[in-house]
Amino acid sequence: MNEPVDVSEIPRLDEESFSPMHPHFLRVSLIGSAIFAVATIVVGTTVALVVPSRPWIPILVMSVMLALTAVTAGLKVLEVRNIGYLLRDHDLSYRSGVLVKTVETVPFVRVQHARISQGPIERSFGLATLEVNSAGPDLHIRGLPADDAERLKIVVVERAGDLAEEL
């Protein structure tokens, strides 16, 4: 029989229970924006010097791109404050977003693979990304301390294996 469930009795994902990202994650995120801004300035200035008849066009394009980069950096500051993860007995949840807030949850029974990745900037700050591939949506939890990412990966893989054996 398929009995109805009272929605008020379903456990909630408590906002305060989510673990925030490491404080260095904001720096790592902003470094990418800074690199893009420097590249934009170099390319824009070079093009303005090469095309002396209309230097205002590349300068205008460069200004718009720098303004968009500044807006993106501001949104990253707000986003990093909202990012978090929550490990529970049977699942892993990830919260993100500024304008559009999302919470993704992957039950361990659906996990197919987990891995850790580190780019050069992440590595220099001791951070890593935990990637959890599942039979549904995949989770990419960026900004974790490398040790925490490794421990989370072990827990996810072990619990996924335990639940697979139970089936």
Number of C-alpha atoms within 10 A of each C-alpha: 3 4 5 6 8 7 8 7 7 8 7 8 13 8 12 9 12 17 15 17 20 17 13 15 21 18 15 17 18 18 14 12 18 15 11 15 19 12 13 18 18 13 15 21 16 14 17 19 13 11 13 9 9 12 16 12 14 19 18 13 13 22 15 12 17 19 13 13 18 16 12 14 19 12 14 18 17 15 16 20 15 18 22 23 22 18 16 12 10 13 17 19 18 19 19 18 16 15 9 6 11 13 13 13 19 20 19 24 21 16 24 16 15 18 15 17 15 16 10 10 15 22 14 10 16 17 25 25 21 22 18 22 17 17 12 12 13 17 19 16 21 23 27 25 20 20 12 13 22 17 10 18 19 14 15 25 19 13 19 20 15 13 16 13 9 7 6
